[in-house]
Amino acid sequence: MTRAVPIRTVALLAMPSATASTLFGVYDLFCSAGRDWEMVSSGKPGPGLYSVRIAAACASGFRAANGVWIQPDCSLADLETAEIVWVPELLLAPDDDPGGRFNAEIELLRHCHAQGAIIATACSGALLLAEAGLLDGHDATTHWAYCESLARRHPQIRMHPDRALVVSGEGGRLVMAGGGTTFLDLALYLIARTAGLEEAMRMARLYLIDWHGSGQQPYALLARARQVEDPVIARCQLWIADHYNALSPVAGMVRVSGLPERTFVRRFAEATGYRPLEYVHTLRLEEAKQMLEASDLPIEAVASEVGYEDPSFFGRLFRRRVGMTPGAYRRRFGSLRSLLRDTPTADAASGT
């Protein structure tokens, strides 16, 4: 007797600003669950565990942010209640105000959440949850580059820029992934939650998915690249960008500013959100990350190059701010450089 398999309903929201990878990537994973492990192990597809539909404000097709054609299965108005509603990454600048552009999608999210659905967002898709008011008073995450602007617009949300996955809200029905491929972590989590851990592990093995256990910190750009509007502090930013490894970098910025030290510290913090020494650390650590990725310098030499005389202090600071040791960071992010270095090129093969 064949065991009845419960079918879970999943709605993937699509819109012209969506990126195709987070939409179709998760589409493939949900369609694969229950089906493909049996196919590769026994030769026959198993019963699928999810019914997946792509829904959009207009059911006619359109091109997504990077030009990929999307043909929705239904309009938002025709979408039946789904157990899981997925919001993909949106191609918006961090400071873009999404207000007014996604009214239909926001209204649907409110409705589905009220009906008991799990609302899941990939990367910048969390902006729609914030605009819907569903994150007020709750923990949240999004791509590390968007956390600051989202927190500024919605100060009642408890942002966690270091975390790759956050489960929040009543009943844990608000689930957010950070940036990049963390949407795969989110899909695995949802499969584990609704179809069982064993099925999620099967999907991880089939798709060779590594869990982002270290969160977003190792990937984040620590220093803010934009110059602030305060012209005096902007001048100091330009100076410290070239002198971050100086022995007394904060004193140097004070000299450049021409301000009394206390006034400089106050204005710098107001303009950048950092105290001056914290800002210096962010610049030094960002440069250290790039050196670890691109060179074979000993870690002690990297510490010295970016301005730290004590390698052990550098190591502790790096681990606290980046989420892993300098050596672990090099092993993770230097492997591509090593692969390229060790790969014979056409020129090398021809002797030119």
N, C-alpha and C positions, 0 to 999 in steps of 0.2 A: 504493500500500500504506500503510495507516494505521500510524503508529508506536505501538508499545505504550507506555503511560504507567504507570510504577510508582505504585502506590497506597500511601501512607504511612498508618499507623494512628495515630490520636490519641485518647486517653482524657481527658475532662474530668471531674475529680472535682467532685461537687456535694454540698452539705450545707446544712442549714437556716441556718447562719450565713454562707453565701456571699452575695456581692452579684451581682446578675444581670448588670450591665454587663460585668464582666470574664469572666463565664461565656459569655453569649450573644454578646458582642462578638467574642471570639476564635473562637467557633463559626462566626459568619458569615464571618470572614476565611479560616479554613481551608476552609470549604465553597466560598468564592468562588474560591480559587486554582485556576488552570487553566481555570475555567469562564467567568467573567464578562468577562474582557478580550476573549475571542473573541466573546462575545455583543454587546458594545458596538461592536466594530470590524467584525464581519462579519455580525452579525445572528443567528448560531447559537452556542449555548453550546458551549464546548470541554469536553474530558474533565476531570472533577475530579481533583485530585491527592491528596486526602486522604479517608480514611474516618474520620468523627468520631462518637464515641459519648459520651454523658453517663452516667457511672456514679456510683452512690451506695450507701451502706451498705445501704439498703433500696430496692428497685426501685419501690415505690409512690410516688406523687407527694407533694410537700410544698411549703410556701411558703418561699421564701428570706427573707433578712434584712429586705428592704423589702417583703415581701408578694407578690412575683412567684411565680407557680406554676411549679414545675419538675417535669417528668415524665422521670425517668431512662430510658435505653434498657436498662440492665441493672444488676444489683447488683454490688458490688465482688467478691463471690465468683464471679460468672459472667463477670467481665471477662477476656477473653483478653489475652495479653501485647501491649502497645502499644509503638510506637517512641517516642512522645512522650506523657508524662503531664503534664497541666496542673492546677495547683492555683490556684483563683481567690482573690481578695481575701476575707478573713474580717472580719465586722463584730465586732471585739473591741476593747476599750480597750487602749491600749499596755501597761498594767501587768497585764492579765488573764493568768492562768496557764492555758494551754490544756491542761495535763496532765490526762489521763483522759477528755477529751471527744472525742478524735479517734483513739482507739486503732486502729480498723479502717483508717482512712485512712493512718495512720502505718505500719502493718504492710504495707499495699499499696505505699507508696512505697519502703520498704526492699526488698521483693520485686522490684518493677519495676526499681529501680536495679541490683540484683544481676544481673538478667537483661539489662542493657545498655541500658535505656531512657534517653532524655533526660528529666530531671525539670525542669519549668519552673514557676515560681511568680510570681504577680502580687501586688504590694503586700504586705500582711500575710500572705499565704499562705506566705511564707518561714518563718513561725513553725513550721509543720509539719515543714519540712526540719530545722530546728534540733532540734525535739523528737525526730525520728527519728535524730539523731546523724549525719546525712549531711554536715553542714557543719563538723564538728569539724576544726580545723586548716586550714580553707579560707577564701577570700575570700567575702564575701556582701554583699547589700544588701536593703533592704526600704523601705517608706515611711519618709520621714525622721522621722516622729513615733514610729516603733517601734524605730529603730536603737539608741537608748540602752538601753531596757529589755531588748531581745534580747541586747545585748552584756553587760549585767549578769547575766542568767540563764545565758548561755553564753559565758564569757570566752575560751574557746579558739577562738572564731570571729573572723576578722578583718573587722570591719564597715567598710563604705564608704558612709556616709550621703550623700555628695555625688554618688554615681554613680547614673544612671538604669538602668543595665544592667550586670550582672556575670555573667561566664561562668567557672565554677569547677569544681573536682573533676577526677577522672581522666577524660581524654578530653573535658573540657569539657562533661560531661553534667549539670551542675547549673547552671541558667540562671535568674537572678532579675531581675525588674523592680522599680523603685522604686514611687512612689505615683502615684495618679491615672491619667492616660491613658498612662503609660509601658508598660502592658500591650500597647499597639499596637506600640511599638518591639520588644517581646519577640516578638510574633507575626511581625512582619516579619523579625526575625533568624532565627527558626526556619524560616520559609518560604525565606529565602535559603540557609540551611544545608542544608535537605533537598530543596528543589526548584529552587534556583538563584537567583542575584542578580537576573536579569532578571525572574523571576516576582515576586519581592519588590518590585521597583521598579514593576511594573504595579499591584500591590495598593496601593502608596503613592499612585500617581497616581489610581487609581479612588476610593480612600477619602479623598483629600486629607490624608494623614498626614504631619505634620512630625516629623522625628527630633529627640528631646530631646538634642541635642548638648551643651547646656550643663549637663546633669545635673540634680540635684534642688536644688542650692544656691539658685537664684533663687526657688524656691517655698517653701523651708523657713522656718518660724518660728524666728528665731535665738535668741530669749530664751526661757527656761523660764518659763511662766506661773504654775506652781504655787508656793505658798509652802512653804518648808521647815519641818520640825518644830522646829528650834532656834528658840525664841521670840525670842532676841536678834537672830539673823540675819534672821528673818522681819520684824522691825521695821525692820531696815536695808533689806530689799527694798521694803517699802512706802514708805520715805522716798525711796529712789533712783528709784522709779517716777515720782515727781513732780519730782525734782531731777537727772535724768540729764544735763541740759545745764549744770549748775553748773561753775564754773571748777576747783574741786578736789573732785570728787565722792567720791573714795575717802576723803579726809580728813573729809568730811562724814559718811560712813557710820561712820567710826571714832568720831567725836564722838557720834553717835546710839547706838552700841553701848555706850559707856562702858568699853570694853575697851582694854588696851594694844594698840598697833598690831600687833605680831607675833602676839599671841593672836587678834586679830580676823581677820587674814589667814588664819591656820591654820583657824579655825573656819568662816570663810566658804567656803573651798575645800572643806572636808570636807562642809559642808551642801549646797552648790550644784553642786560639780564645776567651778566657775570660780574663778580668781583674781579679786579685786575689780575691777581695771581691765578685765579681759577681760569681766566681766559688764556693766560700764558700756558698753563698746563694743557688746555685743549689743543692749542696750536702745536705744542711739543709732541703730544701723543699722536696727533694726526700725522705729523711728519715721521714719527717713529713707525707708525703703521705702514706708511709707504716704503720706508727703508727696509722693514722686515719682509715686505712683499717682494721687493725688487732687488735686494742685494744679499750677499752671503756674509756681511759683516757680523762679527760676534755680537751678542746682545749687549755686552758691556760697552763695546764701541758705539753701538747705536745710542745707548743711554748718554754717552759722552757727547756725541755729535749733536743731540737735541738739547743739551744743556744740563744734564744731570751728572754730577760728579760721583754720586753714590748709586751704583747699579742695583743694589737691593731695594733702595727707596723707589727707583724707577720701576722695578718689577712689581712691587706692591701697588704702586699707583696705577700702573697699566692694568693689572688684574682687577682692581676695584672699579676702574672707569670703563674698561673694555669688556670685562667679563671672562677673560681667560689670560693665561700667562703669555709673555712675549713669544716664548718658544712654541706654545700651542697655536698662537696666531700665525706664526711663520709656517708651521706645518700645514695649516688649513689653507692659507691664502697664497703661499709661495709655491704650491705644487704646480700651478699652471705655468708659472715662469720656468720652473725646472723642466716641465714637459716640453715647452717650446725650445728651451736651450738644448735639450737632448734629441730633438727631432731633426733628422737630416732634411735640408731644404733642397729644392731643385738646383739652386746655384751651387750648393756645396757638393751635390752629387756629380755635377758636370765639371767641377774643378774651377769654376769661375769665381 
